[in-house]
Each structure stands twice: as structure tokens, then as C-alpha cells.
Amino acid sequence: MVGSQRQALLLAGVSRGTWQYRQRARARVTAPIRQADRAYPSRISETDRARIEERIKLAWAAGESV
């Protein structure tokens, strides 16, 4: 048999990304964290978020653009 992996995957209807992932699949997570609940360094804290929201509302009420 002669051919390339790319040709074989094309014939089988499997993408190269899927094939590579299946060869080195990550371990399953038993208790996944939703994206909305994940903490990351650039996330604005709830306190800061409330302060920003309040300033925007005050500016809108005063007729100022933010």
C-alpha cells in the first residue's frame, strides 16, 4: 500500500485535526467548570463591575456620553 496519511483521512472522511486529537486525547474532567464561572487574571471583579455600571448610569442620566 502506498499513499499518505492525508489521502487516507480524506478517503475516510476524517479531518486531520480530529485524527491528531484522537491520537492524544486529553483526560476527561470529572467536574468541569462552566466558562462563565472560570476565574482568569483579566476578569473584572463584581465590585469593580458594579462601580463601572453605576458611573455609566450616572453619566447617561446626566446626558453625558461615556
C-alpha positions in Angstrom: 0.0 0.0 0.0 1.3 3.4 -0.9 -0.2 6.7 0.0 -0.2 9.5 2.5 -2.0 9.9 5.8 -3.7 12.9 4.4 -5.1 10.9 1.5 -6.3 8.1 3.8 -8.0 10.6 6.1 -9.7 12.3 3.1 -10.9 8.9 1.9 -12.2 8.0 5.4 -13.9 11.5 5.8 -11.9 12.4 9.0 -10.2 15.7 9.4 -6.6 15.9 10.3 -7.4 17.8 13.5 -9.8 15.1 14.6 -7.3 12.4 13.9 -4.5 14.2 15.8 -6.8 14.9 18.8 -7.9 11.2 18.9 -4.3 10.1 19.0 -3.5 12.3 22.1 -6.9 12.9 23.7 -6.9 14.8 27.0 -8.1 13.1 30.1 -11.8 13.6 30.9 -12.6 16.2 33.5 -14.9 14.8 36.2 -16.3 18.1 37.3 -16.0 20.7 34.5 -16.2 24.4 35.3 -18.5 26.5 33.0 -16.7 29.2 31.0 -18.8 31.9 32.7 -17.7 30.7 36.1 -14.0 30.5 35.4 -11.6 32.9 37.0 -8.8 34.5 34.9 -6.5 37.4 35.5 -8.2 39.9 33.3 -11.7 39.3 34.7 -13.3 42.4 36.3 -14.4 41.8 39.9 -18.0 42.1 40.8 -17.2 45.2 43.0 -15.5 46.9 40.1 -18.2 45.9 37.7 -20.9 47.4 39.9 -18.8 50.6 40.3 -18.4 50.9 36.5 -22.1 50.2 35.9 -23.1 52.9 38.4 -20.8 55.5 36.7 -22.2 54.7 33.3 -25.8 55.1 34.6 -25.0 58.4 36.2 -23.4 59.7 33.0 -26.4 58.6 31.0 -28.8 60.3 33.5 -26.7 63.5 33.2 -26.8 63.3 29.4 -23.1 62.8 29.0 -21.5 60.4 26.6 -19.1 57.9 28.1 
